[in-house]
Amino acid sequence: MEFVYDLAVVTHLLGMAAVVGGYVAARPVVSELMVWGARAQLITGLILAGLASGLDSLGKEPDTTKLAVKLVIAIAVAGFAEVGRADAKRGKKVDWMTDAAGGLAIVNVLVAVLWN
Ligand code: HEM
């Protein structure tokens, strides 16, 4: 099961690269890559949290407050990215929404690494 967990961590890191890289490469527009990265973070993050809390054999003791904060931020990232992308497709430019999604994704990287 540890391999499955590690695989989810890899996917989580690739999703992080997609959302942050997609932001930096395409701003001020929300790219398709950024939207998929934001979706991936929600799904892989929830899988990681579920496995870490549910399986004693993994030996993890996840901080539920930290995970709750990451979840709220990730929902905001996905929301801004989805709406920003839909607007971009209709030719409407809402730059602040791109920056909100990208900025909050970077905040979540900081939370992930610095919150101990
Ligand atoms: C934009 C959204 C997100 C970003 C950018 C992000 C980023 C990261 C990064 C960079 C790491 C690696 C940290 C390290 O190894 O020190 C990480 C780990 C982790 N994340 Fe996220 N995350 C996001 C959303 C979420 C969500 C929604 C959850 C679950 C509620 C979550 C749960 C976890 C867990 C459990 C780990 C630990 C993996 C391990 O065992 O090392 N993440 N995240």
Boltz pocket constraint, residues with backbone or C-beta under 6 A from the ligand:
constraints:
  - pocket:
      binder: B
      contacts: [[A, 9], [A, 12], [A, 13], [A, 16], [A, 19], [A, 38], [A, 41], [A, 42], [A, 44], [A, 45], [A, 46], [A, 48], [A, 49], [A, 52], [A, 62], [A, 67], [A, 68], [A, 70], [A, 71], [A, 73], [A, 74], [A, 77], [A, 104], [A, 105], [A, 106], [A, 108], [A, 109], [A, 112], [A, 113]]
      max_distance: 6.0
